[in-house]
Amino acid sequence: GPPEDPQDLGDFCHILAQRYRGRVQAYQVWNEPNLAREWGGYPPDAQEYVELLRVCYIGIKTADPQALVISAGLAPTGTGLPAAIPDTDYLIEMYEAGAAPYFDALGLNAPGYKAPPEVSPSEAAASERYGRQRFFCFRHVEDMRQIMVDQGDADKQVVILEMGWTTDPRPESPYHWHAVTPEEKADYLTRAFAYAEEEWAPWMGLINVLSIPDPEWTEEDEQYWWAVTEPTWPETVVRPGYEALQEMKK
């Protein structure tokens, strides 16, 4: 969870950026602070996060002015307090708390859930198959981008810190309802990049695919089913999603 004194993390970030000045191009400050489970079990609080972001931004920039600071990837969710705050609400609260000067690019997480990457938020909200929520699709990013525009922050880019689809086949898994086949996942990943290139330039920056797995992950771990390779080491065993990304036009 967050430190009792945010300045402690700011000081750490300063030393880190000082050590790796000119070698590390960007720093992401936290992950999914709009979820209590990612905020030390405490109810998420955008104002508290913005204070943490502010001191980290100052710490990094005073050590390496050329380094980029990316805000935390926000988790798409419709759950409210005390467990979570919807990412749209949380982002608005961040801006209201004065976040804009303290990040160079907005970090977002963009899982595709059950929907192909071209499905719009309104289509996802209207479909029982897709979960009847605007955030149950890759293009939910567009809702978040609109908030940036409305806040006068359109000159910044968005960085997708986590993107992908799960292939979790376990009926007992809470993620099973939106699982796709490995072949669908491979197709959706490449189509997502094509859609972003066609529709989101120039405001979309780096897109990170989730993920290369920890060698200790097993089929009992949620993350195992999002990965694009098998959790083998030192041997590399790739999945269809990896092969599709490797072969797609760059």
N, C-alpha and C positions, 0 to 999 in steps of 0.2 A: 504493500500500500504506500500512499504518499508519505514523505517524511514529516515529522512533527514541525520542523522548520523548513519551509521550501528552499531557503537560501542554501541549505546543506547540499541539495542536488544542484543548485546553480553553481556553487563553488566546485563541485565535482565535474560538472560539464565544462567549466572554464579550464580546469587542469587537463581534462581529456582533449579538448579542442586545441589547447596549447601544445600538448605532446604530439598530436597528429596534424598540426597545421600544415596545410598544403597537400595532405595525403588523404584525408577523409573529406569528401565533397559535401556531405549532408548529414544532418542528425535529426532523427525522429524523436520527439519528446512525448513519451508514454504511449500506451496502446489502450484503446477502448475505455477511456475514463467515464463514459456514459453508462457503464455496467458496474454494479456494486462489486461483483466478483473480481473485477479488474481494478478496483479502487479500495483495496484492503478490506472489503466487506462492508464498507460504509456506504450510505446512500450517496450516489454521485452528485457532484456539485460543480457546475460549470465555473462559478466564480473562483472556487478553490483551485480548479485546474488552470485557469487563466493566470493566477498568481504564480503557480509553478512554472507555467510556460514562459512567463515574463522573466523570471530570474534566470531560467536556463538560457533563454534567448540572449540576454545581456551577457551571461557568462561565456557563451560560445562566441558571440560576435566580438567581444573585447579581446578574446584570444586569437580568433581567426575571422576577420571581417568578411572574407570571401566564402566562408562556409554557409550553406543554406540550412535554415531551420524549418522543419516540417512539423506541423501540428499533429497530434495523435490521430491515428486512424479511428474513426467512430464506427461503432457497431450498428448496422441497420436493425432496428427493433421497434415494436409498438408497445412494449411493456413500460409501465410507469413506475414511479417511486413506491417503495424503497429499493426495488431490485434494479431499476434502470430508468433512463430518460430517453425517449425517442431521439434518434440522431438529428432529425430536423429541429426539434425543440432545443436540443442541447447546443447546436451550432448557433442558433439565434441568441441563446443565452450567453454563449462565448462572445459574440459580437457586442452584446449589451454590456458585458463585463469589461470591454476594452481590449479584446484580443488582437484586433487587426494589426497593430504595429509590431507584434511579437511573433509573427511567423511569415516565412517567405513563400510557402506553398501550403495549401490545405491538404491534410492527409485524410483519406477515406478508405473504408473497407467496402468491397463491392462483390459479395458472393452472388452467384446467379440463381441460387435456389433451383426450382424446377423449370424455370423459364429459359428458352433460348435467348441469346444475348440481344436480339433485336426487339424483344417484347417491351413495350412501353409501361411505365408505372400505372397508367390508367387501364391498360389491358390486364395487368397483373391484379389490380384491385377488382376488376369485374369478373375474374375467372376463378371458379372453385378449384380447378386443377392447379393454378398457380398460387393459391393461398389467400386470395381476396385482400391483399394489402399492397400498397404502392411500393413498399420497400422490398417486396419479394421478387426482385429482378435486378439484373446488372445495370439497367438504365436508371435505377433510383439515383445514381450519381447526378443525373440531370436536375432532380429536385434540389439536391444539395448545392449544385452550381447556381441555381436560380437564387438561392438565399445569398450567396456571395455577390451576385449581381445587384440584388435588392439592397445590399449593405454598402454598395459603392466600392466593392473589392474585386471587381472583374478583371483587373490587370494581372492578378496572380494566377498561377497555374494550380491545377489539382494533381495530386500524386495518389494513385491507388496503391495502397500498401499491402492489401490482400485481395486477390481475385481468384475465383475458381468455382468448381462444382464438385460435390461429393458423390462417391459411388457406393456409399455405405449400404450393404445389403441386409443388415441385421434388423429383423422386424421389431425388436425391442428398442432400437435406437431412436431417440427423438429427432434424428436427422434423416431417418429412412424415408419419410414422406416426400422429400425433395431430392432423393438420390436419382442419378442418371446412370446409364451404362458407360463403361469405359470408352466405347466408341462415340457415344454422344458427347461425352466430356471433351474428347479430343477435337471433335467438330466445333463445339461451342467455344472452346478456348481460342481457336484461330479466328473464328467469326467475330469474337469479341474484339480482338485486336483490329480486325478489318473495319468493324463498325466505329471504333474509337478514332481510327485514322481518318475515316471518311467524314464523321459527324462532329468530332470533338476538338479538332485542331482549330486554333493553336493553344487553347486553354488547358488541354490535357497534357500532362508530363509523363513521368515514368509510371508504368503499370507492372506491378509485381505479382507473379503467379504463385499461389500457395500449393505446393511447396516442394522443396527437397527435404525428405524426412530425416528425423533423428534415427540412427540405427537401432535404437532401443524401442521404437514404437512397434506395437503389435496390432492385430486386428481388433483388439479391445479398446484401442485409443481412437477417439474421433478423428484426430489429425491424419491417421494412417490412410483414411479413405479420400482425403483431399490431395494427397501427394501425387506427383507426376513420375516418381521413380519408386522402386521398392526400397525398404529400409535395410538394404544390404551394404556391408562394408567389409573389406575394401573393394569388392566386386560391385560394379554398377549394373543394375538391371532396370531398364526403362519400361514405362507404361505407355499406352497409346497416346496419351496427352503429351508426353515428352516428345515422342516421335513426330507428332503433328506440329508442335511448336518449332522443332528443329528444322522441319522441311518447309515451313511456310515462308512466303516471300517476306523479306525484311525491309 
